[in-house]
Each structure stands twice: as structure tokens, then as C-alpha cells.
């Protein structure tokens, strides 16, 4: 992250990252809260499953970003197997902010403080258009599944409960 980016708002950091990836994606700042997947789906008029939940887990103490469809739940046992970790647990608010530079409720799939191993759940591929958080509890951006995989350098995986 450059020195000037630390002065940018969280939403501006996401906009800048998308632009630097060569994308012309409009970040939408909404009047309604998009803090939860259900709220985001209602705010943008999309199916719940088309909302990308950016979840941070601690795998044996190391942060991992897991992108999951809004209508699914991450499976800790699957994550332990995939990550070859003894213990996987959801990160707390401080761990999320430390790993990503963003607060819970607005964590985007990109533009993090440090490069994170990213797992992208295969269930997100059900939708032509996805919506992901853009750095604040009122900002989202539309993105295709393929582009999401590309810009996150995510590893495709089956990480949700059956």
C-alpha cells in the first residue's frame, strides 16, 4: 500500500484498486446499509446468493480470506482440510482489521493491507453478476465470477456446508 493510500477513505482504496486492475467498475454508495448479505441483497435488488461475503478466518493463527455466497455458510472442517490446518476459526473484529485494513461489515475481496491467501467458493459461480463489499457498510460493487477469481488471485474451492 502506498503512503498516499493510507490517507484515502476505505471506499476510495477499493475504487483505486479496481482501477489499477484495469477495471471500469462503478462502486455504488447506497443510502441503505449493506452490512449483512441480506441487507446488501435487498439494497441492490439481487438474490441473496449473489452477494459475496468476505470472511476472514484464522488458520493456525494465520489470516485467510474466504469468499462465500450470501446464502451459504463456510464449513470449518472443509477449511481445515483445504488449508491443512489444525484449527480454523472466524477472525474477531481486531484480527479482521489488522489483516485487511477494513472493518467488519465492509470488507471487500480486494485492496487489503496485506496479501491474503484467498479461497473462492464454487457456489458463487451460480450467478452472472455478483455484488461485493467496497470498504464500508454502505458501499458495494458489481463483478462477474470470473473477474472476481482473477483480481483476487483466489483459489477455487468447495468451502461451504452441504
LUMLUM-825721 format. One line per field, with one value per residue (C-alpha): residue number from 0; x, z, y; residue in one letter. Coordinates in nm, 2 decimals. Each point is the difference from the previous one (the first is absolute). Example, Ala and Ser with C-alpha at 12.3 -4.5 7.8 and 13.67 -1.06 7.14 Angstrom:
! residues 2
seq: [0/1]
px: [1.23/0.14]
pz: [0.78/-0.07]
py: [-0.45/0.34]
type: [A/S]
END
This chain:
! residues 162
seq: [0/1/2/3/4/5/6/7/8/9/10/11/12/13/14/15/16/17/18/19/20/21/22/23/24/25/26/27/28/29/30/31/32/33/34/35/36/37/38/39/40/41/42/43/44/45/46/47/48/49/50/51/52/53/54/55/56/57/58/59/60/61/62/63/64/65/66/67/68/69/70/71/72/73/74/75/76/77/78/79/80/81/82/83/84/85/86/87/88/89/90/91/92/93/94/95/96/97/98/99/100/101/102/103/104/105/106/107/108/109/110/111/112/113/114/115/116/117/118/119/120/121/122/123/124/125/126/127/128/129/130/131/132/133/134/135/136/137/138/139/140/141/142/143/144/145/146/147/148/149/150/151/152/153/154/155/156/157/158/159/160/161]
px: [0.00/0.14/0.04/-0.27/-0.25/0.01/-0.17/-0.27/-0.34/-0.07/-0.23/0.25/0.26/-0.23/-0.07/0.37/0.08/-0.27/0.13/0.36/-0.13/-0.11/-0.37/-0.27/-0.23/-0.22/0.00/-0.35/-0.04/-0.35/-0.24/-0.09/0.25/0.16/0.16/-0.14/-0.06/-0.37/0.01/0.23/-0.23/-0.30/0.19/0.11/-0.30/0.20/-0.05/0.17/0.24/0.14/0.14/0.37/0.07/0.37/0.08/0.33/0.10/0.30/0.16/0.25/0.03/0.05/-0.27/-0.17/-0.27/-0.30/-0.25/-0.34/-0.34/-0.24/-0.24/0.27/0.20/0.37/0.08/0.29/0.08/0.03/0.22/0.23/0.04/0.06/0.25/0.16/-0.06/-0.05/-0.24/-0.21/-0.21/-0.18/0.22/-0.11/-0.05/0.35/0.16/-0.22/0.11/0.37/0.00/-0.20/0.00/-0.38/-0.27/-0.25/-0.31/0.19/0.29/0.06/0.15/0.30/0.21/0.11/0.29/0.19/-0.03/-0.22/-0.04/-0.35/-0.25/-0.29/-0.30/-0.12/-0.37/0.07/0.02/-0.38/-0.05/0.08/0.04/0.13/0.01/0.29/0.06/0.20/0.16/-0.29/-0.34/-0.17/0.21/0.00/0.12/-0.13/0.25/-0.01/0.11/0.29/0.12/-0.03/0.22/0.25/0.04/0.02/0.23/-0.23/0.02/-0.33/-0.13/-0.30/-0.01/-0.37/-0.22/-0.20]
pz: [0.00/-0.09/0.25/-0.17/0.01/0.38/-0.02/-0.23/0.13/0.00/-0.30/-0.19/0.06/-0.16/-0.29/-0.06/0.02/-0.25/-0.23/0.04/-0.11/-0.32/0.08/-0.05/0.28/0.17/0.38/0.12/0.32/0.12/0.25/0.14/0.21/-0.18/0.33/-0.03/-0.31/0.04/0.03/-0.31/-0.20/0.08/-0.07/-0.35/-0.08/-0.06/0.13/0.34/-0.16/-0.24/0.30/0.06/0.37/0.07/0.31/0.18/0.18/0.21/-0.11/0.27/0.08/-0.36/-0.18/-0.30/-0.21/-0.09/-0.26/0.05/-0.16/0.21/0.03/0.12/0.32/0.00/0.13/0.26/-0.06/-0.37/0.06/0.23/-0.26/-0.29/0.20/0.17/0.33/0.35/0.09/-0.20/0.16/-0.11/0.07/0.25/-0.09/0.09/-0.19/-0.31/0.02/0.05/-0.29/-0.25/0.11/-0.01/0.26/0.02/-0.21/-0.28/-0.07/-0.38/-0.18/-0.11/0.11/0.32/0.22/-0.06/-0.27/0.14/-0.12/-0.15/-0.04/-0.23/0.05/-0.32/0.09/-0.10/-0.36/-0.01/-0.07/-0.30/0.21/0.36/0.24/0.24/0.29/-0.09/0.32/0.20/0.13/-0.27/-0.31/-0.24/-0.35/-0.28/-0.13/-0.21/0.16/-0.25/0.07/0.38/-0.03/-0.22/0.22/0.33/-0.14/0.19/0.03/-0.11/0.27/0.15/0.34/0.10/0.20/-0.21]
py: [0.00/0.34/0.28/0.20/-0.29/0.01/0.35/-0.13/-0.11/-0.37/0.03/0.21/-0.27/-0.26/0.23/0.06/-0.37/-0.09/0.28/-0.13/-0.35/0.17/-0.03/0.26/-0.12/0.25/-0.01/0.07/0.20/-0.07/0.17/-0.35/-0.20/-0.30/-0.12/-0.35/-0.21/0.02/0.38/0.03/-0.23/0.22/0.32/-0.10/-0.22/-0.32/-0.36/-0.06/-0.25/0.27/0.19/-0.08/-0.04/0.09/-0.21/0.00/-0.32/-0.07/-0.33/-0.10/0.37/0.12/0.21/-0.15/0.18/-0.23/0.13/-0.16/0.04/0.19/-0.29/-0.24/-0.06/-0.08/-0.35/0.00/-0.36/0.04/0.31/-0.20/-0.27/0.24/0.22/-0.30/0.18/-0.15/0.28/0.24/0.26/0.32/0.31/0.26/0.36/0.10/-0.29/0.10/0.36/-0.10/-0.24/0.20/0.36/0.00/-0.03/-0.29/0.08/0.16/-0.23/-0.02/-0.30/0.22/0.30/-0.15/0.13/-0.32/-0.27/-0.28/-0.35/0.01/-0.29/0.06/-0.23/-0.17/0.08/0.36/-0.12/-0.05/0.37/0.21/0.32/0.01/0.28/0.05/0.24/0.30/0.11/0.14/-0.14/0.21/-0.07/-0.29/-0.07/-0.24/-0.25/-0.32/-0.33/-0.03/0.35/-0.06/-0.31/0.19/0.31/-0.18/-0.27/-0.22/-0.38/-0.16/-0.23/-0.17/0.17/0.01/-0.22/-0.26]
type: [X/X/X/X/X/X/X/X/X/X/X/X/X/X/X/X/X/X/X/X/X/X/X/X/X/X/X/X/X/X/X/X/X/X/X/X/X/X/X/X/X/X/X/X/X/X/X/X/X/X/X/X/X/X/X/X/X/X/X/X/X/X/X/X/X/X/X/X/X/X/X/X/X/X/X/X/X/X/X/X/X/X/X/X/X/X/X/X/X/X/X/X/X/X/X/X/X/X/X/X/X/X/X/X/X/X/X/X/X/X/X/X/X/X/X/X/X/X/X/X/X/X/X/X/X/X/X/X/X/X/X/X/X/X/X/X/X/X/X/X/X/X/X/X/X/X/X/X/X/X/X/X/X/X/X/X/X/X/X/X/X/X]
END
